């Protein structure tokens, strides 16, 4: 019996890729998953390079795993994901005990690469970009939860000045519509009730169909909504540049699409957006939100913000703060700007001190937290439809589920209702979680 241990960093795309890796190895190589790296025959690190010092983080982790390999030389160490795609053989030069280096688009080759290393005991590396090939080898997990993510496209064509994704995942390419629908139908047959459609720019989806036509994102959502068993649909992450009117219309006619949208804006200053090469204005973004609220008046919106982008002045930051208040964002992912080598913004002059950037981030996050709590207070006493996902980690006599606007709710109930939708009355609120009672 052989075991694999996998450590995943980064976004939901990486989480999806890791689940694909585990399923492939369980199916092809008959490996079992372990939660203890000390017990593993294969150690896999699925990396992300969005944040600063990602490479150093990788080598710190590999240093910890080197101690495991020193005890057992047969242990195989594999590094994949965005950092592997960026660095390639440079990883081996710094850590020559690494056995496998694979890219974001070659994870399907991992079973063969492991077998190769077991036989030859030499470095195996493949960081090429075969288009969508990995999905042809995808093995869906036999056991699933009641929610699942499905990647519908790969890559990005936007080349924002701060972002490494186009260099690590390649250009945008959409999976065939029929392949996506087949995967979701299979998941539904296995008990999945909620689907999260994934893509770097998910709303840019243009999947070919069996009759040679193009299925656009708005049409795909409607087709997913027709699949028996799928009762709730989410998607991550969208780009304002391609949030077209046909997508907005889906909020009007497809109730299975949740009343919650994550739409990254990054800054409230048009000058900074231009430096970021985001290709839209604050006015464009506001127009999208206004149309969305006509189509779905109860829609709540979260966003991404980068604080301290090169050239950001106090005036630019104040514009961001005013925009946060104006749109009344519910939640956000907000970070201090990370200088990524090889991106255009890495060559820009940055005169803002790290102390000032930390101060701005604190101010922004405090404002968002206030708005999040205000949105939560509006839910007090309301009736919410919840997909019961399981037993609470904090209290064994409670169950938990998630509202449409992405808040976890805990409540008392029988485990027999896990996997079902129930109506709860919200009786207690916290900033990011709620307490409810079945009605």
C-alpha positions as CSV (number, residue, x, y, z in Angstrom):
1,X,0.0,0.0,0.0
2,X,1.4,3.4,-1.0
3,X,0.5,6.9,0.2
4,X,0.6,10.4,-1.2
5,X,0.6,13.7,0.7
6,X,-0.3,16.9,-1.1
7,X,0.0,20.4,0.0
8,X,-1.8,23.1,-1.9
9,X,-1.3,26.8,-2.0
10,X,-3.4,29.5,-3.6
11,X,-6.7,29.9,-5.4
12,X,-9.7,27.6,-6.0
13,X,-8.1,26.7,-9.4
14,X,-5.2,25.1,-7.5
15,X,-7.6,23.3,-5.2
16,X,-9.4,21.9,-8.2
17,X,-6.1,20.8,-9.8
18,X,-5.0,19.1,-6.5
19,X,-8.3,17.1,-6.4
20,X,-7.6,16.0,-10.0
21,X,-4.1,14.9,-9.0
22,X,-5.3,12.9,-6.1
23,X,-8.0,11.2,-8.1
24,X,-5.6,10.4,-10.9
25,X,-3.0,8.8,-8.6
26,X,-5.7,6.9,-6.7
27,X,-7.0,5.5,-10.0
28,X,-3.8,5.0,-12.0
29,X,-1.2,4.2,-9.4
30,X,-3.5,2.9,-6.6
31,X,-2.2,5.4,-4.1
32,X,-4.0,6.4,-0.9
33,X,-4.1,9.9,0.6
34,X,-2.5,10.5,3.9
35,X,-2.7,13.6,6.2
36,X,0.8,12.9,7.6
37,X,3.7,13.7,5.3
38,X,5.9,11.4,7.4
39,X,3.9,8.4,6.1
40,X,3.9,9.4,2.5
41,X,5.7,7.7,-0.4
42,X,5.1,10.7,-2.6
43,X,5.1,14.3,-1.4
44,X,3.4,16.8,-3.8
45,X,3.6,20.6,-3.5
46,X,1.1,22.4,-5.7
47,X,2.3,26.0,-5.7
48,X,0.9,29.5,-6.4
49,X,3.0,32.5,-7.4
50,X,0.4,35.3,-7.0
51,X,1.9,36.6,-3.8
52,X,5.4,38.0,-3.2
53,X,8.2,35.7,-2.1
54,X,6.4,32.6,-3.5
55,X,9.6,31.0,-4.5
56,X,11.2,31.3,-1.1
57,X,8.1,29.9,0.5
58,X,8.5,26.8,-1.8
59,X,12.1,26.3,-0.8
60,X,11.3,26.6,2.9
61,X,8.7,23.8,2.5
62,X,11.1,21.7,0.4
63,X,13.7,22.1,3.2
64,X,11.3,20.6,5.7
65,X,10.6,17.7,3.3
66,X,14.3,17.1,2.8
67,X,14.5,15.9,6.4
68,X,11.8,13.3,5.5
69,X,13.8,12.2,2.4
70,X,17.0,12.0,4.4
71,X,15.3,9.3,6.6
72,X,13.9,7.5,3.5
73,X,15.7,8.0,0.2
74,X,12.8,6.3,-1.7
75,X,10.4,9.1,-0.9
76,X,9.5,11.0,-4.1
77,X,9.2,14.8,-4.0
78,X,7.1,16.5,-6.7
79,X,6.7,20.3,-7.2
80,X,3.9,21.5,-9.5
81,X,1.7,24.6,-10.1
82,X,2.6,28.1,-11.0
83,X,6.0,28.4,-9.3
84,X,7.1,25.2,-11.0
85,X,6.0,26.5,-14.4
86,X,7.9,29.8,-13.8
87,X,11.1,28.4,-12.3
88,X,11.4,25.0,-14.1
89,X,14.8,23.4,-13.6
90,X,15.9,26.2,-11.4
91,X,14.0,24.5,-8.6
92,X,16.3,21.4,-9.0
93,X,19.4,23.6,-9.0
94,X,18.5,24.9,-5.6
95,X,17.0,21.6,-4.3
96,X,18.6,18.7,-6.1
97,X,16.6,16.2,-4.0
98,X,13.4,17.1,-5.9
99,X,12.4,14.3,-8.2
100,X,9.6,15.8,-10.3
101,X,8.7,19.2,-11.6
102,X,5.4,19.5,-13.4
103,X,3.4,22.5,-14.7
104,X,-0.2,23.7,-14.4
105,X,-1.1,22.0,-17.7
106,X,0.8,18.7,-17.2
107,X,-0.5,17.4,-14.0
108,X,-2.2,14.5,-15.8
109,X,1.3,13.2,-16.6
110,X,2.2,12.8,-12.9
111,X,1.3,9.1,-12.7
112,X,3.7,8.3,-15.5
113,X,6.3,10.7,-14.1
114,X,6.2,9.0,-10.7
115,X,6.5,5.5,-12.3
116,X,9.5,6.8,-14.3
117,X,11.3,8.1,-11.2
118,X,10.6,4.9,-9.4
119,X,12.4,3.0,-12.2
120,X,15.2,5.4,-13.2
121,X,15.7,7.5,-10.1
122,X,16.5,10.7,-12.1
123,X,14.8,14.1,-12.4
124,X,11.5,14.1,-14.4
125,X,10.4,17.5,-15.7
126,X,7.5,18.7,-17.9
127,X,6.2,22.3,-17.7
128,X,4.8,22.5,-21.2
129,X,1.4,23.9,-22.2
130,X,-0.6,21.1,-23.9
131,X,-4.1,22.8,-24.4
132,X,-6.8,21.3,-22.2
133,X,-5.1,17.9,-22.4
134,X,-5.3,17.4,-18.6
135,X,-9.1,17.3,-18.7
136,X,-9.1,14.3,-21.1
137,X,-7.4,12.3,-18.3
138,X,-9.4,13.7,-15.4
139,X,-10.9,11.2,-13.0
140,X,-13.8,12.3,-10.9
141,X,-13.6,11.4,-7.3
142,X,-15.8,8.4,-6.4
143,X,-16.8,10.1,-3.1
144,X,-17.9,13.7,-3.3
145,X,-19.3,16.3,-1.0
146,X,-22.5,18.1,-1.8
147,X,-20.7,21.1,-3.3
148,X,-18.1,20.8,-6.1
149,X,-16.0,23.1,-8.3
150,X,-15.6,22.5,-12.0
151,X,-13.0,24.3,-14.1
152,X,-14.5,25.5,-17.4
153,X,-11.6,27.3,-18.9
154,X,-7.8,27.8,-18.4
155,X,-5.5,30.7,-18.8
156,X,-5.8,34.5,-19.2
157,X,-5.4,37.0,-22.1
158,X,-5.7,40.1,-20.1
159,X,-2.0,40.6,-19.1
160,X,-2.7,43.0,-16.2
161,X,0.6,44.7,-15.4
162,X,0.8,43.1,-11.9
163,X,-0.2,39.5,-12.7
164,X,1.8,36.4,-13.5
165,X,-1.2,34.1,-14.5
166,X,-0.9,34.5,-18.3
167,X,2.7,33.4,-18.0
168,X,2.0,30.4,-15.7
169,X,-1.3,29.1,-17.1
170,X,-1.1,30.3,-20.7
171,X,-3.7,32.0,-22.9
172,X,-7.4,31.7,-22.4
173,X,-8.9,28.5,-23.7
174,X,-12.4,27.1,-23.0
175,X,-13.3,23.5,-22.4
176,X,-15.9,22.1,-24.8
177,X,-19.4,22.8,-23.5
178,X,-20.5,19.1,-23.7
179,X,-17.5,18.0,-21.6
180,X,-18.4,20.6,-18.9
181,X,-22.0,19.5,-18.8
182,X,-21.1,15.8,-18.7
183,X,-18.8,16.4,-15.7
184,X,-21.4,18.3,-13.9
185,X,-24.1,15.7,-14.7
186,X,-21.9,13.0,-13.3
187,X,-21.3,14.9,-10.1
188,X,-25.0,15.5,-9.8
189,X,-25.6,11.7,-10.1
190,X,-23.1,11.3,-7.2
191,X,-25.0,13.7,-4.9
192,X,-23.6,17.1,-5.7
193,X,-26.2,19.8,-5.3
194,X,-24.2,23.0,-5.7
195,X,-21.7,23.8,-8.5
196,X,-19.0,26.5,-8.6
197,X,-17.8,27.2,-12.1
198,X,-14.1,28.1,-12.2
199,X,-11.8,30.1,-14.5
200,X,-9.3,32.9,-14.3
201,X,-11.8,35.0,-16.3
202,X,-14.8,32.7,-16.0
203,X,-17.2,35.1,-17.8
204,X,-14.9,35.0,-20.9
205,X,-16.0,31.4,-21.5
206,X,-16.6,30.5,-25.1
207,X,-16.8,26.7,-25.3
208,X,-17.3,24.9,-28.6
209,X,-20.3,22.6,-28.9
210,X,-20.7,19.3,-30.7
211,X,-22.4,21.0,-33.7
212,X,-19.6,23.5,-34.1
213,X,-21.3,26.5,-32.5
214,X,-20.0,28.5,-29.5
215,X,-21.6,28.3,-26.1
216,X,-21.1,31.6,-24.2
217,X,-21.0,31.9,-20.5
218,X,-24.6,33.1,-20.0
219,X,-25.8,30.1,-22.0
220,X,-23.6,27.7,-20.1
221,X,-25.2,28.9,-16.7
222,X,-28.7,28.3,-18.1
223,X,-27.7,24.8,-19.3
224,X,-26.2,23.9,-15.9
225,X,-29.4,25.1,-14.2
226,X,-31.3,22.5,-16.3
227,X,-29.3,19.5,-14.9
228,X,-31.4,17.4,-12.5
229,X,-30.0,17.6,-9.0
230,X,-28.1,20.9,-9.4
231,X,-30.0,23.4,-7.3
232,X,-27.4,26.2,-6.8
233,X,-24.8,27.7,-9.0
234,X,-21.8,30.0,-8.3
235,X,-18.8,31.1,-10.3
236,X,-15.3,32.4,-9.7
237,X,-13.6,34.7,-10.8
238,X,-15.1,37.2,-13.3
239,X,-13.6,40.3,-14.9
240,X,-15.6,43.5,-15.3
241,X,-14.3,43.9,-18.8
242,X,-16.4,41.0,-20.1
243,X,-19.3,41.2,-17.7
244,X,-21.7,41.7,-20.6
245,X,-25.5,42.4,-20.7
246,X,-26.3,38.8,-21.6
247,X,-24.7,37.6,-18.3
248,X,-26.6,40.2,-16.3
249,X,-29.8,38.9,-17.9
250,X,-29.1,35.5,-16.4
251,X,-29.6,37.0,-12.9
252,X,-33.1,37.9,-14.0
253,X,-34.2,34.5,-15.4
254,X,-32.1,31.9,-13.6
255,X,-33.0,31.7,-9.8
256,X,-30.5,28.8,-9.3
257,X,-27.7,31.4,-9.8
258,X,-26.9,32.7,-6.3
259,X,-27.6,36.3,-5.3
260,X,-23.9,36.8,-4.6
261,X,-21.2,37.9,-7.0
262,X,-17.4,38.2,-6.6
263,X,-16.4,40.9,-9.1
264,X,-12.7,42.1,-8.6
265,X,-12.2,45.8,-9.2
266,X,-8.7,46.1,-7.6
267,X,-8.7,50.0,-7.2
268,X,-11.2,52.9,-7.1
269,X,-8.9,55.2,-9.0
270,X,-9.1,55.3,-12.8
271,X,-5.4,56.4,-12.9
272,X,-4.3,53.3,-11.0
273,X,-6.6,51.0,-13.1
274,X,-4.9,52.4,-16.2
275,X,-1.5,51.6,-14.7
276,X,-2.7,48.1,-13.8
277,X,-3.9,47.7,-17.5
278,X,-7.3,46.7,-16.3
279,X,-9.0,48.1,-19.4
280,X,-12.2,49.4,-17.7
281,X,-13.0,52.4,-15.6
282,X,-14.7,52.9,-12.3
283,X,-17.7,54.3,-14.2
284,X,-17.9,51.0,-16.3
285,X,-17.8,49.0,-13.1
286,X,-20.6,51.1,-11.5
287,X,-22.7,50.7,-14.6
288,X,-22.5,46.9,-14.3
289,X,-23.5,47.0,-10.7
290,X,-26.5,49.2,-11.4
291,X,-27.7,46.9,-14.1
292,X,-27.2,43.9,-11.9
293,X,-29.2,45.4,-9.1
294,X,-32.1,46.0,-11.5
295,X,-31.9,42.3,-12.6
296,X,-31.4,41.0,-9.0
297,X,-32.3,43.7,-6.3
298,X,-31.0,41.5,-3.4
299,X,-27.6,40.9,-5.0
300,X,-24.6,41.3,-2.7
301,X,-21.1,41.9,-4.2
302,X,-17.6,41.2,-3.0
303,X,-14.4,42.3,-4.6
304,X,-10.6,42.2,-4.7
305,X,-8.4,45.2,-3.8
306,X,-4.6,45.8,-4.3
307,X,-3.3,48.4,-1.9
308,X,-0.1,50.3,-2.5
309,X,0.2,49.7,-6.3
310,X,3.3,51.5,-7.7
311,X,2.4,55.2,-8.0
312,X,-0.7,55.0,-5.8
313,X,-1.0,58.3,-4.0
314,X,-3.1,59.2,-0.9
315,X,-5.7,60.7,-3.3
316,X,-5.9,57.4,-5.3
317,X,-6.4,55.5,-2.0
318,X,-9.1,57.9,-0.9
319,X,-10.9,57.3,-4.2
320,X,-10.8,53.6,-3.5
321,X,-12.2,54.1,0.0
322,X,-15.0,56.3,-1.4
323,X,-15.8,53.7,-4.1
324,X,-16.0,50.9,-1.4
325,X,-18.6,52.9,0.4
326,X,-20.5,53.9,-2.7
327,X,-20.9,50.3,-4.0
328,X,-21.3,49.0,-0.4
329,X,-19.3,45.8,-1.0
330,X,-20.1,43.0,1.3
331,X,-16.7,41.3,1.6
332,X,-13.3,41.6,0.0
333,X,-9.9,39.9,-0.6
334,X,-7.5,42.7,-0.1
335,X,-3.7,42.6,-0.2
336,X,-0.6,44.8,-0.3
337,X,0.8,44.9,-3.8
338,X,3.3,42.1,-4.5
339,X,6.1,42.8,-6.9
340,X,6.2,39.8,-9.3
341,X,9.4,39.4,-11.3
342,X,8.8,39.6,-15.0
343,X,5.6,41.6,-14.9
344,X,5.4,45.2,-16.2
345,X,4.6,46.7,-12.8
346,X,7.9,45.3,-11.4
347,X,9.7,48.0,-13.5
348,X,7.5,50.8,-12.1
349,X,8.7,53.3,-9.6
350,X,7.3,52.7,-6.1
351,X,7.9,55.4,-3.6
352,X,5.3,54.4,-1.0
353,X,6.8,52.9,2.2
354,X,5.7,49.5,3.5
355,X,4.5,51.2,6.7
356,X,2.2,53.4,4.7
357,X,0.9,50.4,2.6
358,X,0.1,48.5,5.8
359,X,-1.7,51.5,7.2
360,X,-3.8,51.8,4.1
361,X,-4.6,48.1,4.1
362,X,-5.7,48.2,7.7
363,X,-8.0,51.2,7.0
364,X,-9.5,49.4,3.9
365,X,-10.1,46.1,5.7
366,X,-11.7,47.9,8.7
367,X,-14.1,49.6,6.4
368,X,-15.0,46.3,4.6
369,X,-15.5,44.6,8.0
370,X,-17.9,47.3,9.1
371,X,-19.9,46.8,5.8
372,X,-19.8,43.0,6.2
373,X,-21.3,43.3,9.6
374,X,-24.0,45.7,8.4
375,X,-24.9,43.2,5.7
376,X,-25.0,40.4,8.3
377,X,-27.3,42.5,10.6
378,X,-29.8,42.8,7.7
379,X,-30.1,39.0,7.8
380,X,-31.1,38.9,11.4
381,X,-34.6,37.4,11.6
382,X,-34.6,36.5,7.9
383,X,-35.4,33.1,6.4
384,X,-32.4,31.6,4.5
385,X,-32.2,28.6,2.3
386,X,-29.2,26.5,3.3
387,X,-27.6,23.5,1.7
388,X,-26.6,21.3,4.7
389,X,-23.0,20.3,4.1
390,X,-22.1,18.4,7.3
391,X,-21.5,18.3,11.0
392,X,-19.9,21.5,12.4
393,X,-16.2,21.2,13.3
394,X,-16.7,23.3,16.4
395,X,-19.7,21.5,17.8
396,X,-20.6,17.9,17.1
397,X,-24.2,18.4,17.9
398,X,-24.6,21.1,15.3
399,X,-24.8,21.0,11.5
400,X,-23.6,23.7,9.1
401,X,-24.3,25.0,5.7
402,X,-23.8,28.1,3.6
403,X,-26.2,30.9,2.6
404,X,-26.4,32.2,-1.0
405,X,-24.2,35.2,0.1
406,X,-21.5,32.8,1.3
407,X,-22.0,32.9,5.1
408,X,-21.6,29.8,7.1
409,X,-24.7,29.1,9.3
410,X,-24.6,26.6,12.2
411,X,-27.8,25.0,13.6
412,X,-29.1,22.0,15.4
413,X,-30.6,19.2,13.3
414,X,-30.5,15.6,12.4
415,X,-27.5,14.3,10.3
416,X,-30.2,12.7,8.1
417,X,-30.7,16.1,6.4
418,X,-27.1,16.5,5.3
419,X,-27.1,17.0,1.6
420,X,-30.6,18.6,1.6
421,X,-31.7,22.2,1.4
422,X,-33.5,23.5,4.5
423,X,-35.0,26.9,5.5
424,X,-33.5,28.5,8.6
425,X,-34.4,31.5,10.6
426,X,-31.3,33.5,11.5
427,X,-31.3,34.1,15.2
428,X,-27.7,35.2,15.9
429,X,-25.1,37.0,13.8
430,X,-21.4,37.3,13.7
431,X,-19.3,39.2,11.1
432,X,-18.7,36.2,8.8
433,X,-21.0,33.5,10.3
434,X,-24.5,33.1,11.6
435,X,-26.6,30.9,13.9
436,X,-30.0,29.6,12.8
437,X,-33.0,27.4,13.6
438,X,-34.9,25.1,11.3
439,X,-38.4,26.2,10.5
